[in-house]
Amino acid sequence: MSLITMKSKLSSKNLARAALKLIPLILFLSSCTSSTAPTFLKENISKAVKDICKKEYQLDIVTKLAGRTFWVYLPLENIIIKSDKPEKYIERFLVEDKKNWFNQRILEISYSVKPVPETEKQQEMTLDKSVNTKIFNVLQVIRRVFFSMDNREETKSPIFFCIVTADIANGFELTQVFYYMDLKKLSYGFISQTEYQHRIVQDTGVSAQIIGDREGEHLVYRDITLDEFLADQIQGRIRMKFQKPEVGKNADIDREVLKIVSLTLNTYAFKNFNLVEMTNLVTGAKTILNRAAVCAGPKE
């Protein structure tokens, strides 16, 4: 499948829906146990993860540590296939991804969610099952190494890890960002698998630069901030709520988005903001709330 063919068959929405099929296997991590004695140092984790992936799973990966973000680049080929049994789903809303960001202690949320006639559709393309296994194996290694480190705040250990799974034959990639404490809470049963799924920041992309890139040279390995992670997680939660969908066709869209914003910021006890500006790009309605109102959430 060429890059041009892939672009014609997979819209951004379909890429995201195909990538979501990866999540259930990742969630099996919760059944694992972990070591309590620190055996890895921060300076050695890049080499450790790379060596273990190669030795135990025959996976050639690229690892980089940028500040407190640990990156793994996993180059594969032909990761998207046509499903033998296309998955059926209900479409109630047309959702367009819109970027959220913090601007001088103001969280700006834009969303385009438009109710449409309820229709049953099929997801024709999916991730190859072997991709699930490979990413699961990488996660197992990361978990083993991270849970065997000294993760005290003063050590400045990684708090985010990002796995980029690239189809270097066709120019498609899946990027997933995980928060260390979310993984730990899942492992010890403090959060559910469904909630953990909602906390993973996931994005997809198509680019000619990915083709043939075994070393991840097209990537910018940078330190991800908590502000950025939360803004992107809110975007992902909006996408999941209305694309799965998790609400009925008569749902109050503005109210549901506010619930997402409030839940996300409260979950991480995030207080480093003064205002939230919510803009409904379909209706043009704008809502501005202070921190107290956002933390309280919508009134019942």
Contacts in CASP RR format, 6 or more apart in sequence:
PFRMAT RR
TARGET T0000
AUTHOR 0000-0000-0000
METHOD contacts of the structure
MODEL  1
MSLITMKSKLSSKNLARAALKLIPLILFLSSCTSSTAPTFLKENISKAVK
DICKKEYQLDIVTKLAGRTFWVYLPLENIIIKSDKPEKYIERFLVEDKKN
WFNQRILEISYSVKPVPETEKQQEMTLDKSVNTKIFNVLQVIRRVFFSMD
NREETKSPIFFCIVTADIANGFELTQVFYYMDLKKLSYGFISQTEYQHRI
VQDTGVSAQIIGDREGEHLVYRDITLDEFLADQIQGRIRMKFQKPEVGKN
ADIDREVLKIVSLTLNTYAFKNFNLVEMTNLVTGAKTILNRAAVCAGPKE
1 9 0 8 1.000
1 78 0 8 1.000
1 80 0 8 1.000
1 170 0 8 1.000
2 170 0 8 1.000
3 170 0 8 1.000
3 171 0 8 1.000
3 206 0 8 1.000
3 208 0 8 1.000
3 211 0 8 1.000
6 80 0 8 1.000
6 170 0 8 1.000
6 171 0 8 1.000
6 172 0 8 1.000
6 206 0 8 1.000
7 206 0 8 1.000
9 124 0 8 1.000
9 125 0 8 1.000
10 18 0 8 1.000
10 80 0 8 1.000
10 125 0 8 1.000
10 172 0 8 1.000
10 206 0 8 1.000
12 97 0 8 1.000
12 204 0 8 1.000
12 205 0 8 1.000
13 95 0 8 1.000
13 243 0 8 1.000
14 123 0 8 1.000
14 124 0 8 1.000
14 125 0 8 1.000
15 172 0 8 1.000
15 204 0 8 1.000
15 205 0 8 1.000
15 206 0 8 1.000
16 97 0 8 1.000
16 202 0 8 1.000
16 203 0 8 1.000
16 204 0 8 1.000
16 239 0 8 1.000
16 243 0 8 1.000
17 89 0 8 1.000
17 123 0 8 1.000
17 243 0 8 1.000
18 80 0 8 1.000
18 123 0 8 1.000
18 125 0 8 1.000
18 126 0 8 1.000
18 127 0 8 1.000
19 127 0 8 1.000
19 174 0 8 1.000
19 202 0 8 1.000
19 204 0 8 1.000
20 202 0 8 1.000
20 240 0 8 1.000
21 87 0 8 1.000
21 126 0 8 1.000
21 127 0 8 1.000
21 132 0 8 1.000
22 127 0 8 1.000
22 131 0 8 1.000
22 132 0 8 1.000
22 135 0 8 1.000
22 174 0 8 1.000
23 197 0 8 1.000
23 200 0 8 1.000
25 132 0 8 1.000
25 133 0 8 1.000
25 135 0 8 1.000
25 136 0 8 1.000
26 132 0 8 1.000
26 135 0 8 1.000
26 136 0 8 1.000
26 139 0 8 1.000
26 200 0 8 1.000
27 186 0 8 1.000
27 193 0 8 1.000
27 196 0 8 1.000
27 197 0 8 1.000
28 136 0 8 1.000
29 136 0 8 1.000
29 139 0 8 1.000
29 140 0 8 1.000
29 143 0 8 1.000
29 183 0 8 1.000
29 186 0 8 1.000
29 187 0 8 1.000
30 186 0 8 1.000
30 187 0 8 1.000
30 189 0 8 1.000
30 193 0 8 1.000
30 196 0 8 1.000
32 140 0 8 1.000
32 143 0 8 1.000
32 187 0 8 1.000
34 143 0 8 1.000
34 144 0 8 1.000
34 147 0 8 1.000
34 148 0 8 1.000
34 187 0 8 1.000
35 144 0 8 1.000
35 147 0 8 1.000
35 148 0 8 1.000
37 148 0 8 1.000
38 148 0 8 1.000
38 149 0 8 1.000
38 150 0 8 1.000
39 148 0 8 1.000
39 149 0 8 1.000
40 48 0 8 1.000
40 145 0 8 1.000
40 148 0 8 1.000
40 149 0 8 1.000
41 149 0 8 1.000
41 150 0 8 1.000
42 65 0 8 1.000
42 149 0 8 1.000
42 155 0 8 1.000
42 156 0 8 1.000
42 157 0 8 1.000
42 158 0 8 1.000
45 63 0 8 1.000
45 65 0 8 1.000
45 70 0 8 1.000
45 145 0 8 1.000
45 146 0 8 1.000
45 149 0 8 1.000
45 158 0 8 1.000
46 63 0 8 1.000
46 64 0 8 1.000
46 65 0 8 1.000
46 70 0 8 1.000
47 63 0 8 1.000
48 145 0 8 1.000
49 61 0 8 1.000
49 63 0 8 1.000
49 70 0 8 1.000
49 72 0 8 1.000
49 138 0 8 1.000
49 141 0 8 1.000
49 142 0 8 1.000
49 145 0 8 1.000
50 61 0 8 1.000
50 62 0 8 1.000
50 63 0 8 1.000
52 141 0 8 1.000
52 144 0 8 1.000
52 145 0 8 1.000
53 59 0 8 1.000
53 60 0 8 1.000
53 61 0 8 1.000
53 137 0 8 1.000
53 138 0 8 1.000
53 141 0 8 1.000
54 60 0 8 1.000
54 61 0 8 1.000
56 137 0 8 1.000
56 141 0 8 1.000
57 134 0 8 1.000
57 137 0 8 1.000
57 138 0 8 1.000
57 141 0 8 1.000
59 74 0 8 1.000
59 134 0 8 1.000
59 137 0 8 1.000
59 138 0 8 1.000
60 75 0 8 1.000
60 214 0 8 1.000
61 72 0 8 1.000
61 73 0 8 1.000
61 74 0 8 1.000
61 75 0 8 1.000
61 138 0 8 1.000
62 71 0 8 1.000
62 72 0 8 1.000
62 73 0 8 1.000
62 75 0 8 1.000
62 215 0 8 1.000
62 216 0 8 1.000
63 70 0 8 1.000
63 71 0 8 1.000
63 72 0 8 1.000
63 73 0 8 1.000
64 70 0 8 1.000
64 71 0 8 1.000
64 73 0 8 1.000
64 221 0 8 1.000
65 71 0 8 1.000
65 158 0 8 1.000
66 221 0 8 1.000
66 222 0 8 1.000
66 223 0 8 1.000
67 156 0 8 1.000
67 158 0 8 1.000
67 223 0 8 1.000
68 156 0 8 1.000
68 157 0 8 1.000
68 158 0 8 1.000
68 159 0 8 1.000
68 160 0 8 1.000
68 223 0 8 1.000
69 158 0 8 1.000
69 159 0 8 1.000
69 160 0 8 1.000
69 161 0 8 1.000
69 162 0 8 1.000
69 221 0 8 1.000
69 222 0 8 1.000
69 223 0 8 1.000
69 224 0 8 1.000
70 142 0 8 1.000
70 146 0 8 1.000
70 158 0 8 1.000
70 160 0 8 1.000
70 161 0 8 1.000
70 162 0 8 1.000
71 161 0 8 1.000
71 162 0 8 1.000
71 164 0 8 1.000
71 219 0 8 1.000
71 221 0 8 1.000
72 138 0 8 1.000
72 142 0 8 1.000
72 161 0 8 1.000
72 162 0 8 1.000
72 163 0 8 1.000
72 164 0 8 1.000
73 164 0 8 1.000
73 166 0 8 1.000
73 215 0 8 1.000
73 216 0 8 1.000
73 219 0 8 1.000
74 134 0 8 1.000
74 135 0 8 1.000
74 138 0 8 1.000
74 163 0 8 1.000
74 164 0 8 1.000
74 165 0 8 1.000
74 166 0 8 1.000
75 166 0 8 1.000
75 168 0 8 1.000
75 212 0 8 1.000
75 213 0 8 1.000
75 214 0 8 1.000
75 216 0 8 1.000
76 131 0 8 1.000
76 134 0 8 1.000
76 165 0 8 1.000
76 166 0 8 1.000
76 167 0 8 1.000
76 168 0 8 1.000
77 167 0 8 1.000
77 168 0 8 1.000
77 169 0 8 1.000
77 170 0 8 1.000
78 128 0 8 1.000
78 167 0 8 1.000
78 169 0 8 1.000
78 170 0 8 1.000
79 127 0 8 1.000
79 128 0 8 1.000
79 131 0 8 1.000
79 165 0 8 1.000
79 167 0 8 1.000
79 172 0 8 1.000
79 174 0 8 1.000
80 125 0 8 1.000
80 126 0 8 1.000
80 127 0 8 1.000
80 128 0 8 1.000
80 167 0 8 1.000
80 170 0 8 1.000
80 172 0 8 1.000
81 125 0 8 1.000
81 126 0 8 1.000
81 127 0 8 1.000
81 128 0 8 1.000
82 124 0 8 1.000
82 125 0 8 1.000
82 126 0 8 1.000
83 123 0 8 1.000
83 124 0 8 1.000
83 125 0 8 1.000
83 126 0 8 1.000
86 122 0 8 1.000
86 123 0 8 1.000
86 124 0 8 1.000
87 122 0 8 1.000
87 123 0 8 1.000
87 126 0 8 1.000
88 120 0 8 1.000
88 121 0 8 1.000
88 122 0 8 1.000
88 123 0 8 1.000
89 120 0 8 1.000
89 121 0 8 1.000
89 122 0 8 1.000
89 123 0 8 1.000
89 244 0 8 1.000
90 118 0 8 1.000
90 119 0 8 1.000
90 120 0 8 1.000
90 121 0 8 1.000
90 245 0 8 1.000
91 116 0 8 1.000
91 118 0 8 1.000
91 119 0 8 1.000
91 120 0 8 1.000
91 121 0 8 1.000
91 243 0 8 1.000
91 245 0 8 1.000
92 115 0 8 1.000
92 116 0 8 1.000
92 118 0 8 1.000
92 242 0 8 1.000
92 245 0 8 1.000
92 247 0 8 1.000
92 248 0 8 1.000
92 249 0 8 1.000
93 113 0 8 1.000
93 114 0 8 1.000
93 115 0 8 1.000
93 116 0 8 1.000
93 242 0 8 1.000
93 243 0 8 1.000
93 245 0 8 1.000
93 253 0 8 1.000
94 112 0 8 1.000
94 113 0 8 1.000
94 114 0 8 1.000
94 116 0 8 1.000
95 112 0 8 1.000
95 113 0 8 1.000
95 114 0 8 1.000
95 238 0 8 1.000
95 239 0 8 1.000
95 242 0 8 1.000
95 243 0 8 1.000
96 112 0 8 1.000
96 281 0 8 1.000
97 235 0 8 1.000
97 239 0 8 1.000
98 110 0 8 1.000
98 111 0 8 1.000
98 112 0 8 1.000
98 235 0 8 1.000
98 281 0 8 1.000
99 110 0 8 1.000
99 231 0 8 1.000
99 235 0 8 1.000
100 107 0 8 1.000
100 108 0 8 1.000
100 109 0 8 1.000
100 110 0 8 1.000
100 231 0 8 1.000
100 232 0 8 1.000
100 234 0 8 1.000
100 235 0 8 1.000
101 107 0 8 1.000
101 108 0 8 1.000
101 228 0 8 1.000
101 231 0 8 1.000
102 108 0 8 1.000
102 227 0 8 1.000
102 228 0 8 1.000
102 231 0 8 1.000
102 273 0 8 1.000
105 272 0 8 1.000
105 273 0 8 1.000
105 274 0 8 1.000
105 275 0 8 1.000
106 273 0 8 1.000
106 274 0 8 1.000
106 275 0 8 1.000
106 276 0 8 1.000
106 277 0 8 1.000
107 231 0 8 1.000
107 261 0 8 1.000
107 265 0 8 1.000
107 273 0 8 1.000
107 275 0 8 1.000
107 276 0 8 1.000
107 277 0 8 1.000
108 277 0 8 1.000
108 279 0 8 1.000
109 234 0 8 1.000
109 257 0 8 1.000
109 261 0 8 1.000
109 276 0 8 1.000
109 277 0 8 1.000
109 278 0 8 1.000
109 279 0 8 1.000
110 279 0 8 1.000
110 281 0 8 1.000
111 238 0 8 1.000
111 253 0 8 1.000
111 257 0 8 1.000
111 278 0 8 1.000
111 279 0 8 1.000
111 280 0 8 1.000
111 281 0 8 1.000
112 281 0 8 1.000
112 282 0 8 1.000
113 238 0 8 1.000
113 242 0 8 1.000
113 253 0 8 1.000
113 257 0 8 1.000
113 280 0 8 1.000
113 282 0 8 1.000
114 282 0 8 1.000
115 249 0 8 1.000
115 253 0 8 1.000
118 249 0 8 1.000
127 174 0 8 1.000
131 165 0 8 1.000
134 165 0 8 1.000
135 163 0 8 1.000
135 165 0 8 1.000
135 176 0 8 1.000
138 163 0 8 1.000
139 163 0 8 1.000
142 161 0 8 1.000
142 163 0 8 1.000
143 183 0 8 1.000
143 187 0 8 1.000
146 157 0 8 1.000
146 158 0 8 1.000
146 161 0 8 1.000
146 180 0 8 1.000
146 183 0 8 1.000
147 184 0 8 1.000
147 187 0 8 1.000
149 155 0 8 1.000
149 157 0 8 1.000
150 157 0 8 1.000
151 157 0 8 1.000
151 180 0 8 1.000
157 180 0 8 1.000
158 180 0 8 1.000
159 179 0 8 1.000
159 180 0 8 1.000
159 181 0 8 1.000
159 226 0 8 1.000
160 177 0 8 1.000
160 178 0 8 1.000
160 179 0 8 1.000
160 180 0 8 1.000
160 224 0 8 1.000
160 229 0 8 1.000
161 177 0 8 1.000
161 178 0 8 1.000
161 180 0 8 1.000
162 175 0 8 1.000
162 176 0 8 1.000
162 177 0 8 1.000
162 178 0 8 1.000
162 224 0 8 1.000
163 175 0 8 1.000
163 176 0 8 1.000
163 178 0 8 1.000
164 173 0 8 1.000
164 174 0 8 1.000
164 175 0 8 1.000
164 176 0 8 1.000
164 216 0 8 1.000
164 219 0 8 1.000
165 173 0 8 1.000
165 174 0 8 1.000
165 175 0 8 1.000
165 176 0 8 1.000
166 172 0 8 1.000
166 173 0 8 1.000
166 174 0 8 1.000
166 210 0 8 1.000
166 213 0 8 1.000
166 216 0 8 1.000
167 173 0 8 1.000
167 210 0 8 1.000
168 210 0 8 1.000
168 211 0 8 1.000
168 212 0 8 1.000
168 213 0 8 1.000
168 214 0 8 1.000
169 211 0 8 1.000
169 212 0 8 1.000
170 211 0 8 1.000
171 206 0 8 1.000
171 207 0 8 1.000
171 208 0 8 1.000
171 209 0 8 1.000
171 210 0 8 1.000
171 211 0 8 1.000
172 204 0 8 1.000
172 205 0 8 1.000
172 206 0 8 1.000
172 210 0 8 1.000
173 204 0 8 1.000
173 205 0 8 1.000
173 206 0 8 1.000
173 207 0 8 1.000
173 210 0 8 1.000
174 202 0 8 1.000
174 203 0 8 1.000
174 204 0 8 1.000
174 205 0 8 1.000
175 202 0 8 1.000
175 203 0 8 1.000
175 204 0 8 1.000
175 205 0 8 1.000
176 200 0 8 1.000
176 201 0 8 1.000
176 202 0 8 1.000
177 200 0 8 1.000
177 201 0 8 1.000
177 202 0 8 1.000
177 224 0 8 1.000
177 229 0 8 1.000
177 232 0 8 1.000
178 200 0 8 1.000
178 201 0 8 1.000
179 199 0 8 1.000
179 229 0 8 1.000
182 191 0 8 1.000
182 196 0 8 1.000
182 199 0 8 1.000
182 200 0 8 1.000
183 196 0 8 1.000
185 191 0 8 1.000
185 196 0 8 1.000
186 193 0 8 1.000
186 196 0 8 1.000
191 199 0 8 1.000
197 240 0 8 1.000
198 233 0 8 1.000
198 236 0 8 1.000
198 237 0 8 1.000
198 240 0 8 1.000
199 233 0 8 1.000
199 267 0 8 1.000
201 229 0 8 1.000
201 232 0 8 1.000
201 233 0 8 1.000
201 236 0 8 1.000
202 236 0 8 1.000
203 232 0 8 1.000
207 218 0 8 1.000
209 218 0 8 1.000
210 218 0 8 1.000
226 268 0 8 1.000
226 270 0 8 1.000
227 272 0 8 1.000
230 264 0 8 1.000
230 265 0 8 1.000
230 268 0 8 1.000
230 270 0 8 1.000
233 264 0 8 1.000
234 260 0 8 1.000
234 261 0 8 1.000
234 264 0 8 1.000
237 260 0 8 1.000
237 263 0 8 1.000
237 264 0 8 1.000
238 257 0 8 1.000
238 260 0 8 1.000
240 246 0 8 1.000
241 247 0 8 1.000
241 256 0 8 1.000
241 260 0 8 1.000
242 253 0 8 1.000
242 256 0 8 1.000
247 256 0 8 1.000
253 280 0 8 1.000
253 282 0 8 1.000
254 278 0 8 1.000
254 280 0 8 1.000
254 285 0 8 1.000
254 287 0 8 1.000
255 298 0 8 1.000
257 278 0 8 1.000
257 280 0 8 1.000
258 278 0 8 1.000
258 287 0 8 1.000
258 289 0 8 1.000
258 294 0 8 1.000
258 297 0 8 1.000
258 298 0 8 1.000
259 297 0 8 1.000
259 298 0 8 1.000
261 276 0 8 1.000
261 278 0 8 1.000
261 294 0 8 1.000
262 294 0 8 1.000
262 295 0 8 1.000
262 296 0 8 1.000
262 297 0 8 1.000
262 298 0 8 1.000
265 273 0 8 1.000
265 294 0 8 1.000
265 295 0 8 1.000
266 295 0 8 1.000
271 291 0 8 1.000
273 291 0 8 1.000
274 290 0 8 1.000
274 291 0 8 1.000
275 288 0 8 1.000
275 289 0 8 1.000
275 290 0 8 1.000
275 291 0 8 1.000
276 288 0 8 1.000
276 289 0 8 1.000
276 291 0 8 1.000
276 294 0 8 1.000
277 286 0 8 1.000
277 287 0 8 1.000
277 288 0 8 1.000
278 286 0 8 1.000
278 287 0 8 1.000
278 288 0 8 1.000
278 289 0 8 1.000
279 285 0 8 1.000
279 286 0 8 1.000
280 286 0 8 1.000
END
